[in-house]
Amino acid sequence: MALRRRAELHSKQVSLIVPAFNEELNLEQAVYDIVKSAEEFLEEYEVLIINDGSRDRTGEIAERLAGANERVRVIHHPFNVGYGGGQQTGLKHARYPWVMIIPADRQFDPQDIQKYLPYMDEADIIVGYRSDRGDPLFRRMNTLLLRVVMAVLFGVTLRDVNWVKLMRKSMIQRFQIESKNIGVDAEVIVKAKHLGCRFREVRVQYLPRMAGQSKGDKLLNIAITLLELVRLFLFKFLKMGDFSSKHSRPRDT
């Protein structure tokens, strides 16, 4: 009973991590929308902006947002370390037992946060998959290729490994995240599955980018993701390493 009450206490305490690189045109509205939805659906929350060495006004805007709302914090990277590096910083500094990483490009609708919450008692990672994406052919082919590679190499049949997830922090802390690039999402899924993670999927919206440039669908990023998956495959099946963290397994606090 004590464990159940503890789980219920923590059930809606979420750190909302917002990695941002050169998103001055999107960040303020993105954070406003995230805070509005968090106030509606979550019991306790924080918004943690990771300014990943932006060269525009992203850092300045993030500081202003943090100064105006005590639930908003900002961490600045002195230079760009990549999307995976931004996630790692956010996970390291997150205060709550659940984390959700939301891109600053406003393509995720924060109202969809409510769709993840019913599954928190039965899953360690709730994976959002995008509906009605309307992507160009090149991007659809990339998505299909990633799904095939994940299924063949690792037996992962999730529909959309690269989108917003609600994750139990104690599960993610059981292994070391190494990717500094866009391949971090696939790495997290593969390593979590290896450790017996319980997954659930929810269908969410995918909004068109209204400002700024997409950074995740460049050919170089795709190639890096595939190379990182091959490396993970070698670690798993040729026993060249261990997914588990060398540290003791922490519990939710």
N, C-alpha and C positions, 0 to 999 in steps of 0.2 A: 504493500500500500504506500509506503514511504517513497519508493522509487516512482510509482505512478503519479503521486502528488507532485514530485519534483519535476517529472516530465511535463505535467500540465502547467506548472509554474513557468517553465522555460519555453512553452510551445509557441508563443508569439513574440519572442525576443530575438530580433534580427538585426544584424549589421548589414546595411545596404552599401556596398562598395561600388564606387563610380570611377573607373579608370578614365582619364581624359588626356588626350594628346592633341593640341591645337584644335580645341573645340569651343573657341570663344563665341561662336554663333549659336551654339546649342546648350552650353552648360547651364546657364541661369534658368532657362525654361525647364530643362531636364530635372534639375534639382527641385525646383518649385513643384513640378508634377509628382516627383517621387515623395517629397515630404507630405503633400496633400493626401496621397494614397496611403502612406504609412500611418498618418494620423487616423485614417478611417479604419484600417484593417489590423494594425499591430498594437500590441499592448506596450511594448518597449522597443525602441529602435534608435539607431544612429545612421547618419549618412556620412560616409567616409570618402571624400574626394581624393583620388591619387592623381596629382598633376605630374604627368610623366615627361618632365623636361620640355614643356611646351614653349614654343618660340613666339606665340602670340599673347593675347591678354587672358588666356585661360587661368593662369596662376593668380592674377589680380582679381578676377571675378570670383574665383574660389575663395580667396581670403575675405572678400566682401560678404559672400554668402555665409561663411563660417562666423563672421563677426555679428551677423544679424540673427543667427539662430544657434542656440547652444547645442542643439542636436546635430549640427553639421560641423564636421572637422575636415581639415585638409592636410595632406602630407605632400611635400614637394620633392621630386627627384631632381637633382642638379642637372641631369642630362637624360635623354630618352633611353630607357632600358627595354622597351617593348611591352606588349600587352600582357605577356606572361609575368614579366617582372612587376608590372603594376598589380596584378592579382596577388602575387606573393607578398608584396608590401601590405596590401589590404588585409589579407588573411592574418598576417603577423600582428597587426594592430587592432583587429576587430575585437570588440568588447563582449559580444553576445554569442550564445551557443549555436546560433544559426547564422549563415551568411548567404547573401545573394549578390552576385556581381552583375551590375546593370551598365551597359555601355552608355556613354554620354551623348550618343548621336541621336537620341530620341526615337529610335526605331522599335524600342520596347515600350509598350503602354503600361505604366505603373498600376493602372487599374487591374491588370491581370495578376498582380500579387495575390489577390484573394483566391485565385484558382489553385495555387500551390498549397495553401494552408491546410485543407482537409486531409492531406496525406502525410503530415508531419509525424504522426504516431506510428505509421507503418512503413516508412522509408527513410533512408539516410541521405539520398539525393533525389530530388524531384526535378525532372528534366523537362523544360519547356520545348515544344516543337512548333515551328512556325507554320501557320496556315496561310493560304492565298498569297504566296510570296511574290509571284509575278516577276521572278528574276529573269535576266537575259540567259540565252542558251549556254554561254560560257560558264556562268555561275551555277546553273543547274547541273551541268556536267561535272563541275568540281564537287558539288554536294554528293552526287551519285558515286563518284570515284571514292570519296572519303567513306561513305557508307559501306561500299564493297570491301575496301581495305580493312575497316574495323571489323566487319563480319568475318572475313576470311582469316585474318591474323589473330583475332582475339575473341571471336564469338559474340561480339557486341552488336545487337540488332536494334539499338535505339534509333529513332527516326532522325534526330537532329542533335548531335553531340556538341555543336558549336553555339548553342543559344543559351539563354538565361536559365540558371539552375538555382534552386534553393538547397543548400547543403548543410548537413550537420557538421559543425566545425571539428568535433572530436574525431569524426571519420577522416576528414582531410588531413588532420594533424598526424595521422598514423603513417604517412609516407612523405617522402621528400619530393617536392615539385622542382623540376630542373629546367623546364622550358622557359625561355624568356620571350618566346614568340607566340604567334597565333595558335600554334599547336598545343598550347597549354590545356585547352579544353579536352582534347582527345587524350592527353596524358593523364589528366585527373580521372576520366572515366575508366580508362584501362587499369590504372593502379587501384582504384576503388573496387572495381569488379574483382580483381585478383584477391582482394582482402575480404570478399564476401559482402560487399555493399548491397543494400536493398534499394532498387530503383523503382520509381514510378514516373509516368509521362503525363503531361497535361498539354492540351492544345491552347496556344496563345496567338495573339495577333502579331503581325509584322508590319510596322508602319514604314512608309517611304521616307527616306532621308530628305529633309527639307533644306538643309544647309550644310556646307562643308563637304569634304571628300571622304569616301570610304577608304579604309586602310587595310582591310582584311582579305581582299580578293585578288591581290597582285600575284602574278605567276611565281615570283620568288617566294612569297609566303606559303603558297601551296606546295612548292617543292620542299621547303623546310619542314612543313608539317608531315609530309610523306616520309622524309628521311628520319624524323624523330619517331614516327611510328615503327619504322623498320628497326631502329635502335631498341625500342621497347620490346619488340618481338624477339630480338636476339637475347635481351636480358632475361626474358621470361622462359624461353624454350631451350636456350643453350646454357642457362644457368650462369650467365656472366655477371650477375649482380642480384640484389635483393630489393624489391620494391619498398619494403617496410622501413620506416624511420629507425635509426639507431637509438633514438631517445625512447624513454618509456611512453606508453600510450596515455595521453592525458584524458581526463574526463571533463564533461561539460561543467562550467562553473556558473 
